[in-house]
Amino acid sequence: MSKYYWGVDIGGTKIECAVLAYHDDSCVLRKRIATEQEKGYQSVLQRIKQLIDECAQEVGEYPCAIGFGTPGTLDPATGVMKNCNSTYLNGQAFDRDLASVLGVKVALANDANCFALAETRLGAVHDVKPDAEIVFGIIMGTGVGSGIVVNGKALYGCHGIAGEWGHNVLLPGGDECYCGKQGCVETVLSGKGLERYYRSLVEELGDHHGDNVTLKEIVQRAEQGEKAALVTLERLYSYFGQAVAQVINVIDPDVIVIGGGVGNIGGIYNHGKDAILPHLFNPVLNTQLVKPKLGDSAGVFGAAFLVK
């Protein structure tokens, strides 16, 4: 039996491989190379093979199975990728092509599922509630993604979209989303959505000091008492509470892990949490909201757990 299990995280700019030890889940090797997706799909497959070959040489063993975290979903009905922001993957039979190029068994999950799985098995959830039955993992960054873990296993669902919370409509008639709907959770709660809303507020005042302001700067301005920044964060907390309550009412998670740049905003864990209760079908909120522990390791570690 192999001493190791392997995970690969496919990002827009980098491909990362992690090799973990079976006996204690320690990371034996992590290595990254550039994706070079501008060279096309077949080139990316060869880049992945190059990375696996290099890592196998370093650890002295070639894997028999590899888990992959992807920026999209493998459609169980069609067998091809969909909803990928790295658009070169859409319509490709990525798992079959990887298995053919690498000569190993392959398991795929989207990056949000991998995040949730890693934080459950090795990260924040393991620390605060190791016996958690249901975990909801959120990535609120440039976009909004999420994944569901039940009894230590990621859920995929009939269409492969379990956990796609970011594309539920939160604000009917709101900003257009790339998915074709208007007012999705992603358009309201993502970093880009918050920056866009902040700009609209300052433009209403005839002011241009909101141009190109980052989320981090908005938080700093709120700390200094600037009204537009304060209103932006208050709106975040209110809509966050409404959107998360809908999830809790359906799957009732023990723990919610909140990653991404928006998850770094401290008010999410008190003001945002308080905003959940008015929409909750329960008189008290016992679900724990926590920050992730693993940082950018979560995706690649979660991918590895797909094959452990």
FINU-771755 format. One record per residue (C-alpha): residue number from 1; residue in one letter; x, y, z. Coordinates in nm, 2 decimals. Layout:
<atoms>
<atom i="NUM" aa="A" east="X" north="Y" up="Z"/>
...
</atoms>
This chain:
<atoms>
<atom i="1" aa="M" east="0.00" north="0.00" up="0.00"/>
<atom i="2" aa="S" east="0.12" north="0.35" up="-0.08"/>
<atom i="3" aa="K" east="0.26" north="0.56" up="0.20"/>
<atom i="4" aa="Y" east="0.11" north="0.88" up="0.05"/>
<atom i="5" aa="Y" east="-0.21" north="1.03" up="-0.09"/>
<atom i="6" aa="W" east="-0.21" north="1.31" up="-0.34"/>
<atom i="7" aa="G" east="-0.40" north="1.63" up="-0.42"/>
<atom i="8" aa="V" east="-0.38" north="1.89" up="-0.69"/>
<atom i="9" aa="D" east="-0.54" north="2.23" up="-0.69"/>
<atom i="10" aa="I" east="-0.60" north="2.38" up="-1.04"/>
<atom i="11" aa="G" east="-0.60" north="2.76" up="-1.02"/>
<atom i="12" aa="G" east="-0.61" north="3.04" up="-1.28"/>
<atom i="13" aa="T" east="-0.24" north="3.12" up="-1.25"/>
<atom i="14" aa="K" east="-0.09" north="2.82" up="-1.07"/>
<atom i="15" aa="I" east="-0.12" north="2.44" up="-1.04"/>
<atom i="16" aa="E" east="-0.03" north="2.31" up="-0.69"/>
<atom i="17" aa="C" east="0.04" north="1.95" up="-0.58"/>
<atom i="18" aa="A" east="0.05" north="1.83" up="-0.22"/>
<atom i="19" aa="V" east="0.17" north="1.48" up="-0.11"/>
<atom i="20" aa="L" east="0.04" north="1.38" up="0.23"/>
<atom i="21" aa="A" east="0.14" north="1.09" up="0.46"/>
<atom i="22" aa="Y" east="-0.13" north="0.84" up="0.53"/>
<atom i="23" aa="H" east="-0.04" north="0.77" up="0.88"/>
<atom i="24" aa="D" east="-0.06" north="1.13" up="1.02"/>
<atom i="25" aa="D" east="-0.19" north="1.35" up="0.74"/>
<atom i="26" aa="S" east="0.14" north="1.55" up="0.75"/>
<atom i="27" aa="C" east="0.24" north="1.73" up="0.43"/>
<atom i="28" aa="V" east="0.55" north="1.56" up="0.28"/>
<atom i="29" aa="L" east="0.58" north="1.78" up="-0.03"/>
<atom i="30" aa="R" east="0.41" north="2.09" up="-0.18"/>
<atom i="31" aa="K" east="0.51" north="2.22" up="-0.52"/>
<atom i="32" aa="R" east="0.36" north="2.48" up="-0.76"/>
<atom i="33" aa="I" east="0.41" north="2.56" up="-1.12"/>
<atom i="34" aa="A" east="0.24" north="2.82" up="-1.35"/>
<atom i="35" aa="T" east="-0.08" north="2.71" up="-1.51"/>
<atom i="36" aa="E" east="-0.01" north="2.89" up="-1.84"/>
<atom i="37" aa="Q" east="-0.38" north="2.85" up="-1.94"/>
<atom i="38" aa="E" east="-0.34" north="3.09" up="-2.23"/>
<atom i="39" aa="K" east="-0.16" north="2.80" up="-2.41"/>
<atom i="40" aa="G" east="-0.48" north="2.60" up="-2.41"/>
<atom i="41" aa="Y" east="-0.64" north="2.29" up="-2.26"/>
<atom i="42" aa="Q" east="-0.39" north="2.03" up="-2.39"/>
<atom i="43" aa="S" east="-0.10" north="2.23" up="-2.26"/>
<atom i="44" aa="V" east="-0.25" north="2.25" up="-1.91"/>
<atom i="45" aa="L" east="-0.29" north="1.87" up="-1.91"/>
<atom i="46" aa="Q" east="0.08" north="1.84" up="-1.99"/>
<atom i="47" aa="R" east="0.17" north="2.10" up="-1.72"/>
<atom i="48" aa="I" east="-0.02" north="1.88" up="-1.47"/>
<atom i="49" aa="K" east="0.17" north="1.57" up="-1.59"/>
<atom i="50" aa="Q" east="0.50" north="1.76" up="-1.56"/>
<atom i="51" aa="L" east="0.42" north="1.86" up="-1.20"/>
<atom i="52" aa="I" east="0.31" north="1.50" up="-1.10"/>
<atom i="53" aa="D" east="0.63" north="1.36" up="-1.25"/>
<atom i="54" aa="E" east="0.85" north="1.60" up="-1.07"/>
<atom i="55" aa="C" east="0.68" north="1.53" up="-0.73"/>
<atom i="56" aa="A" east="0.69" north="1.16" up="-0.79"/>
<atom i="57" aa="Q" east="1.06" north="1.18" up="-0.85"/>
<atom i="58" aa="E" east="1.11" north="1.37" up="-0.53"/>
<atom i="59" aa="V" east="0.91" north="1.14" up="-0.30"/>
<atom i="60" aa="G" east="1.03" north="0.82" up="-0.48"/>
<atom i="61" aa="E" east="0.68" north="0.69" up="-0.56"/>
<atom i="62" aa="Y" east="0.42" north="0.75" up="-0.83"/>
<atom i="63" aa="P" east="0.06" north="0.78" up="-0.71"/>
<atom i="64" aa="C" east="-0.21" north="0.53" up="-0.80"/>
<atom i="65" aa="A" east="-0.49" north="0.79" up="-0.74"/>
<atom i="66" aa="I" east="-0.50" north="1.17" up="-0.73"/>
<atom i="67" aa="G" east="-0.77" north="1.41" up="-0.61"/>
<atom i="68" aa="F" east="-0.82" north="1.74" up="-0.81"/>
<atom i="69" aa="G" east="-0.98" north="2.06" up="-0.69"/>
<atom i="70" aa="T" east="-1.12" north="2.25" up="-0.99"/>
<atom i="71" aa="P" east="-1.26" north="2.60" up="-1.06"/>
<atom i="72" aa="G" east="-1.59" north="2.45" up="-1.16"/>
<atom i="73" aa="T" east="-1.80" north="2.14" up="-1.16"/>
<atom i="74" aa="L" east="-1.80" north="1.81" up="-1.34"/>
<atom i="75" aa="D" east="-2.16" north="1.76" up="-1.46"/>
<atom i="76" aa="P" east="-2.26" north="1.40" up="-1.37"/>
<atom i="77" aa="A" east="-2.52" north="1.39" up="-1.65"/>
<atom i="78" aa="T" east="-2.28" north="1.49" up="-1.94"/>
<atom i="79" aa="G" east="-1.94" north="1.40" up="-1.80"/>
<atom i="80" aa="V" east="-1.79" north="1.73" up="-1.89"/>
<atom i="81" aa="M" east="-1.70" north="2.04" up="-1.69"/>
<atom i="82" aa="K" east="-1.93" north="2.34" up="-1.64"/>
<atom i="83" aa="N" east="-1.95" north="2.67" up="-1.45"/>
<atom i="84" aa="C" east="-1.57" north="2.71" up="-1.47"/>
<atom i="85" aa="N" east="-1.44" north="3.06" up="-1.44"/>
<atom i="86" aa="S" east="-1.12" north="2.92" up="-1.61"/>
<atom i="87" aa="T" east="-1.33" north="2.89" up="-1.92"/>
<atom i="88" aa="Y" east="-1.09" north="2.67" up="-2.12"/>
<atom i="89" aa="L" east="-1.22" north="2.38" up="-1.89"/>
<atom i="90" aa="N" east="-1.58" north="2.42" up="-1.98"/>
<atom i="91" aa="G" east="-1.71" north="2.13" up="-2.20"/>
<atom i="92" aa="Q" east="-1.41" north="1.92" up="-2.14"/>
<atom i="93" aa="A" east="-1.41" north="1.56" up="-2.00"/>
<atom i="94" aa="F" east="-1.14" north="1.66" up="-1.75"/>
<atom i="95" aa="D" east="-1.15" north="1.36" up="-1.53"/>
<atom i="96" aa="R" east="-1.12" north="1.11" up="-1.82"/>
<atom i="97" aa="D" east="-0.85" north="1.32" up="-1.99"/>
<atom i="98" aa="L" east="-0.65" north="1.34" up="-1.67"/>
<atom i="99" aa="A" east="-0.68" north="0.97" up="-1.61"/>
<atom i="100" aa="S" east="-0.56" north="0.90" up="-1.96"/>
<atom i="101" aa="V" east="-0.26" north="1.14" up="-1.95"/>
<atom i="102" aa="L" east="-0.15" north="1.04" up="-1.60"/>
<atom i="103" aa="G" east="-0.24" north="0.67" up="-1.60"/>
<atom i="104" aa="V" east="-0.40" north="0.69" up="-1.25"/>
<atom i="105" aa="K" east="-0.75" north="0.70" up="-1.10"/>
<atom i="106" aa="V" east="-0.88" north="1.05" up="-1.06"/>
<atom i="107" aa="A" east="-1.14" north="1.22" up="-0.84"/>
<atom i="108" aa="L" east="-1.26" north="1.57" up="-0.90"/>
<atom i="109" aa="A" east="-1.45" north="1.83" up="-0.68"/>
<atom i="110" aa="N" east="-1.48" north="2.21" up="-0.71"/>
<atom i="111" aa="D" east="-1.25" north="2.42" up="-0.51"/>
<atom i="112" aa="A" east="-1.52" north="2.52" up="-0.25"/>
<atom i="113" aa="N" east="-1.59" north="2.16" up="-0.17"/>
<atom i="114" aa="C" east="-1.22" north="2.10" up="-0.13"/>
<atom i="115" aa="F" east="-1.20" north="2.40" up="0.10"/>
<atom i="116" aa="A" east="-1.49" north="2.28" up="0.32"/>
<atom i="117" aa="L" east="-1.35" north="1.92" up="0.33"/>
<atom i="118" aa="A" east="-1.00" north="2.03" up="0.43"/>
<atom i="119" aa="E" east="-1.13" north="2.27" up="0.71"/>
<atom i="120" aa="T" east="-1.35" north="1.98" up="0.84"/>
<atom i="121" aa="R" east="-1.08" north="1.72" up="0.84"/>
<atom i="122" aa="L" east="-0.77" north="1.92" up="0.93"/>
<atom i="123" aa="G" east="-0.86" north="2.28" up="1.00"/>
<atom i="124" aa="A" east="-1.10" north="2.50" up="1.19"/>
<atom i="125" aa="V" east="-1.39" north="2.26" up="1.23"/>
<atom i="126" aa="H" east="-1.15" north="1.99" up="1.36"/>
<atom i="127" aa="D" east="-1.04" north="2.23" up="1.63"/>
<atom i="128" aa="V" east="-1.38" north="2.37" up="1.74"/>
<atom i="129" aa="K" east="-1.61" north="2.07" up="1.69"/>
<atom i="130" aa="P" east="-1.44" north="1.75" up="1.56"/>
<atom i="131" aa="D" east="-1.76" north="1.55" up="1.58"/>
<atom i="132" aa="A" east="-1.95" north="1.80" up="1.36"/>
<atom i="133" aa="E" east="-2.21" north="1.62" up="1.14"/>
<atom i="134" aa="I" east="-2.27" north="1.90" up="0.89"/>
<atom i="135" aa="V" east="-2.03" north="2.17" up="0.78"/>
<atom i="136" aa="F" east="-2.10" north="2.46" up="0.54"/>
<atom i="137" aa="G" east="-1.78" north="2.61" up="0.39"/>
<atom i="138" aa="I" east="-1.80" north="2.95" up="0.23"/>
<atom i="139" aa="I" east="-1.55" north="3.13" up="0.02"/>
<atom i="140" aa="M" east="-1.64" north="3.50" up="-0.01"/>
<atom i="141" aa="G" east="-1.37" north="3.66" up="-0.22"/>
<atom i="142" aa="T" east="-1.38" north="3.79" up="-0.57"/>
<atom i="143" aa="G" east="-1.68" north="3.57" up="-0.61"/>
<atom i="144" aa="V" east="-1.88" north="3.35" up="-0.37"/>
<atom i="145" aa="G" east="-1.85" north="2.97" up="-0.36"/>
<atom i="146" aa="S" east="-1.95" north="2.72" up="-0.10"/>
<atom i="147" aa="G" east="-1.94" north="2.35" up="-0.02"/>
<atom i="148" aa="I" east="-2.12" north="2.11" up="0.21"/>
<atom i="149" aa="V" east="-1.96" north="1.83" up="0.41"/>
<atom i="150" aa="V" east="-2.17" north="1.56" up="0.59"/>
<atom i="151" aa="N" east="-2.01" north="1.31" up="0.81"/>
<atom i="152" aa="G" east="-1.67" north="1.40" up="0.67"/>
<atom i="153" aa="K" east="-1.76" north="1.36" up="0.30"/>
<atom i="154" aa="A" east="-1.83" north="1.64" up="0.05"/>
<atom i="155" aa="L" east="-2.18" north="1.64" up="-0.11"/>
<atom i="156" aa="Y" east="-2.21" north="1.67" up="-0.49"/>
<atom i="157" aa="G" east="-2.58" north="1.63" up="-0.57"/>
<atom i="158" aa="C" east="-2.79" north="1.52" up="-0.87"/>
<atom i="159" aa="H" east="-2.65" north="1.80" up="-1.09"/>
<atom i="160" aa="G" east="-2.31" north="1.83" up="-0.92"/>
<atom i="161" aa="I" east="-2.41" north="2.17" up="-0.78"/>
<atom i="162" aa="A" east="-2.46" north="2.10" up="-0.41"/>
<atom i="163" aa="G" east="-2.36" north="2.40" up="-0.21"/>
<atom i="164" aa="E" east="-2.39" north="2.66" up="-0.49"/>
<atom i="165" aa="W" east="-2.52" north="2.92" up="-0.25"/>
<atom i="166" aa="G" east="-2.36" north="3.20" up="-0.44"/>
<atom i="167" aa="H" east="-2.61" north="3.18" up="-0.73"/>
<atom i="168" aa="N" east="-2.93" north="3.19" up="-0.53"/>
<atom i="169" aa="V" east="-3.11" north="3.52" up="-0.59"/>
<atom i="170" aa="L" east="-3.08" north="3.74" up="-0.28"/>
<atom i="171" aa="L" east="-3.17" north="4.08" up="-0.43"/>
<atom i="172" aa="P" east="-3.43" north="4.05" up="-0.70"/>
<atom i="173" aa="G" east="-3.36" north="4.30" up="-0.98"/>
<atom i="174" aa="G" east="-3.01" north="4.36" up="-0.85"/>
<atom i="175" aa="D" east="-2.68" north="4.36" up="-1.04"/>
<atom i="176" aa="E" east="-2.64" north="4.12" up="-1.33"/>
<atom i="177" aa="C" east="-2.44" north="3.81" up="-1.25"/>
<atom i="178" aa="Y" east="-2.22" north="3.62" up="-1.50"/>
<atom i="179" aa="C" east="-2.46" north="3.32" up="-1.45"/>
<atom i="180" aa="G" east="-2.73" north="3.52" up="-1.62"/>
<atom i="181" aa="K" east="-2.95" north="3.60" up="-1.32"/>
<atom i="182" aa="Q" east="-2.97" north="3.93" up="-1.13"/>
<atom i="183" aa="G" east="-2.90" north="3.99" up="-0.77"/>
<atom i="184" aa="C" east="-2.73" north="3.66" up="-0.69"/>
<atom i="185" aa="V" east="-2.57" north="3.62" up="-0.35"/>
<atom i="186" aa="E" east="-2.23" north="3.66" up="-0.53"/>
<atom i="187" aa="T" east="-2.33" north="4.01" up="-0.67"/>
<atom i="188" aa="V" east="-2.42" north="4.13" up="-0.32"/>
<atom i="189" aa="L" east="-2.17" north="3.96" up="-0.08"/>
<atom i="190" aa="S" east="-1.85" north="3.92" up="-0.29"/>
<atom i="191" aa="G" east="-1.56" north="4.16" up="-0.25"/>
<atom i="192" aa="K" east="-1.63" north="4.30" up="-0.60"/>
<atom i="193" aa="G" east="-2.00" north="4.34" up="-0.51"/>
<atom i="194" aa="L" east="-1.91" north="4.54" up="-0.20"/>
<atom i="195" aa="E" east="-1.67" north="4.76" up="-0.39"/>
<atom i="196" aa="R" east="-1.93" north="4.82" up="-0.66"/>
<atom i="197" aa="Y" east="-2.19" north="4.92" up="-0.40"/>
<atom i="198" aa="Y" east="-1.95" north="5.15" up="-0.22"/>
<atom i="199" aa="R" east="-1.86" north="5.33" up="-0.55"/>
<atom i="200" aa="S" east="-2.23" north="5.38" up="-0.62"/>
<atom i="201" aa="L" east="-2.28" north="5.55" up="-0.28"/>
<atom i="202" aa="V" east="-2.00" north="5.79" up="-0.32"/>
<atom i="203" aa="E" east="-2.10" north="5.87" up="-0.68"/>
<atom i="204" aa="E" east="-2.45" north="5.97" up="-0.55"/>
<atom i="205" aa="L" east="-2.27" north="6.22" up="-0.33"/>
<atom i="206" aa="G" east="-2.09" north="6.36" up="-0.64"/>
<atom i="207" aa="D" east="-1.76" north="6.24" up="-0.50"/>
<atom i="208" aa="H" east="-1.49" north="6.04" up="-0.69"/>
<atom i="209" aa="H" east="-1.29" north="5.92" up="-0.39"/>
<atom i="210" aa="G" east="-1.45" north="5.58" up="-0.43"/>
<atom i="211" aa="D" east="-1.29" north="5.50" up="-0.76"/>
<atom i="212" aa="N" east="-1.07" north="5.19" up="-0.75"/>
<atom i="213" aa="V" east="-1.11" north="5.16" up="-0.37"/>
<atom i="214" aa="T" east="-1.04" north="4.80" up="-0.25"/>
<atom i="215" aa="L" east="-1.24" north="4.61" up="0.01"/>
<atom i="216" aa="K" east="-0.96" north="4.65" up="0.25"/>
<atom i="217" aa="E" east="-0.96" north="5.02" up="0.21"/>
<atom i="218" aa="I" east="-1.34" north="5.03" up="0.26"/>
<atom i="219" aa="V" east="-1.30" north="4.85" up="0.59"/>
<atom i="220" aa="Q" east="-1.03" north="5.10" up="0.70"/>
<atom i="221" aa="R" east="-1.26" north="5.39" up="0.61"/>
<atom i="222" aa="A" east="-1.54" north="5.24" up="0.81"/>
<atom i="223" aa="E" east="-1.31" north="5.22" up="1.11"/>
<atom i="224" aa="Q" east="-1.24" north="5.59" up="1.06"/>
<atom i="225" aa="G" east="-1.62" north="5.66" up="1.07"/>
<atom i="226" aa="E" east="-1.68" north="5.73" up="0.70"/>
<atom i="227" aa="K" east="-2.05" north="5.71" up="0.63"/>
<atom i="228" aa="A" east="-2.04" north="5.54" up="0.29"/>
<atom i="229" aa="A" east="-1.81" north="5.27" up="0.42"/>
<atom i="230" aa="L" east="-2.02" north="5.22" up="0.73"/>
<atom i="231" aa="V" east="-2.33" north="5.18" up="0.52"/>
<atom i="232" aa="T" east="-2.16" north="4.94" up="0.29"/>
<atom i="233" aa="L" east="-2.06" north="4.71" up="0.58"/>
<atom i="234" aa="E" east="-2.40" north="4.74" up="0.75"/>
<atom i="235" aa="R" east="-2.56" north="4.63" up="0.42"/>
<atom i="236" aa="L" east="-2.31" north="4.34" up="0.41"/>
<atom i="237" aa="Y" east="-2.41" north="4.22" up="0.76"/>
<atom i="238" aa="S" east="-2.78" north="4.25" up="0.69"/>
<atom i="239" aa="Y" east="-2.78" north="4.05" up="0.36"/>
<atom i="240" aa="F" east="-2.53" north="3.80" up="0.49"/>
<atom i="241" aa="G" east="-2.76" north="3.72" up="0.78"/>
<atom i="242" aa="Q" east="-3.06" north="3.68" up="0.55"/>
<atom i="243" aa="A" east="-2.87" north="3.46" up="0.30"/>
<atom i="244" aa="V" east="-2.70" north="3.24" up="0.56"/>
<atom i="245" aa="A" east="-3.02" north="3.19" up="0.76"/>
<atom i="246" aa="Q" east="-3.18" north="3.03" up="0.44"/>
<atom i="247" aa="V" east="-2.89" north="2.78" up="0.44"/>
<atom i="248" aa="I" east="-2.92" north="2.70" up="0.81"/>
<atom i="249" aa="N" east="-3.30" north="2.66" up="0.77"/>
<atom i="250" aa="V" east="-3.23" north="2.39" up="0.51"/>
<atom i="251" aa="I" east="-2.92" north="2.20" up="0.62"/>
<atom i="252" aa="D" east="-2.88" north="2.31" up="0.98"/>
<atom i="253" aa="P" east="-2.49" north="2.30" up="0.99"/>
<atom i="254" aa="D" east="-2.29" north="2.26" up="1.31"/>
<atom i="255" aa="V" east="-2.02" north="2.49" up="1.19"/>
<atom i="256" aa="I" east="-1.99" north="2.75" up="0.91"/>
<atom i="257" aa="V" east="-1.63" north="2.83" up="0.80"/>
<atom i="258" aa="I" east="-1.60" north="3.16" up="0.62"/>
<atom i="259" aa="G" east="-1.30" north="3.20" up="0.39"/>
<atom i="260" aa="G" east="-1.20" north="3.46" up="0.13"/>
<atom i="261" aa="G" east="-1.13" north="3.83" up="0.17"/>
<atom i="262" aa="V" east="-1.48" north="3.92" up="0.29"/>
<atom i="263" aa="G" east="-1.44" north="3.65" up="0.56"/>
<atom i="264" aa="N" east="-1.15" north="3.86" up="0.71"/>
<atom i="265" aa="I" east="-1.40" north="4.13" up="0.81"/>
<atom i="266" aa="G" east="-1.44" north="4.09" up="1.18"/>
<atom i="267" aa="G" east="-1.79" north="4.23" up="1.19"/>
<atom i="268" aa="I" east="-1.92" north="3.92" up="1.00"/>
<atom i="269" aa="Y" east="-1.87" north="3.71" up="1.32"/>
<atom i="270" aa="N" east="-2.08" north="3.94" up="1.55"/>
<atom i="271" aa="H" east="-2.30" north="4.18" up="1.35"/>
<atom i="272" aa="G" east="-2.34" north="3.93" up="1.06"/>
<atom i="273" aa="K" east="-2.41" north="3.65" up="1.30"/>
<atom i="274" aa="D" east="-2.67" north="3.87" up="1.49"/>
<atom i="275" aa="A" east="-2.84" north="3.94" up="1.15"/>
<atom i="276" aa="I" east="-2.91" north="3.56" up="1.10"/>
<atom i="277" aa="L" east="-3.14" north="3.52" up="1.39"/>
<atom i="278" aa="P" east="-3.44" north="3.73" up="1.27"/>
<atom i="279" aa="H" east="-3.46" north="3.50" up="0.96"/>
<atom i="280" aa="L" east="-3.40" north="3.17" up="1.14"/>
<atom i="281" aa="F" east="-3.67" north="2.91" up="1.21"/>
<atom i="282" aa="N" east="-3.54" north="2.87" up="1.56"/>
<atom i="283" aa="P" east="-3.53" north="3.09" up="1.87"/>
<atom i="284" aa="V" east="-3.16" north="3.06" up="1.92"/>
<atom i="285" aa="L" east="-2.85" north="3.02" up="1.69"/>
<atom i="286" aa="N" east="-2.61" north="2.75" up="1.80"/>
<atom i="287" aa="T" east="-2.43" north="2.71" up="1.47"/>
<atom i="288" aa="Q" east="-2.07" north="2.83" up="1.51"/>
<atom i="289" aa="L" east="-1.92" north="3.08" up="1.26"/>
<atom i="290" aa="V" east="-1.54" north="3.04" up="1.24"/>
<atom i="291" aa="K" east="-1.25" north="3.17" up="1.03"/>
<atom i="292" aa="P" east="-1.05" north="2.91" up="0.83"/>
<atom i="293" aa="K" east="-0.73" north="2.77" up="0.97"/>
<atom i="294" aa="L" east="-0.55" north="2.64" up="0.66"/>
<atom i="295" aa="G" east="-0.52" north="2.95" up="0.44"/>
<atom i="296" aa="D" east="-0.43" north="2.87" up="0.09"/>
<atom i="297" aa="S" east="-0.35" north="2.51" up="0.18"/>
<atom i="298" aa="A" east="-0.72" north="2.42" up="0.21"/>
<atom i="299" aa="G" east="-0.78" north="2.36" up="-0.16"/>
<atom i="300" aa="V" east="-0.50" north="2.13" up="-0.23"/>
<atom i="301" aa="F" east="-0.54" north="1.94" up="0.11"/>
<atom i="302" aa="G" east="-0.91" north="1.90" up="0.04"/>
<atom i="303" aa="A" east="-0.84" north="1.76" up="-0.31"/>
<atom i="304" aa="A" east="-0.61" north="1.50" up="-0.15"/>
<atom i="305" aa="F" east="-0.88" north="1.39" up="0.09"/>
<atom i="306" aa="L" east="-1.10" north="1.30" up="-0.22"/>
<atom i="307" aa="V" east="-0.88" north="0.99" up="-0.26"/>
<atom i="308" aa="K" east="-0.79" north="0.90" up="0.09"/>
</atoms>
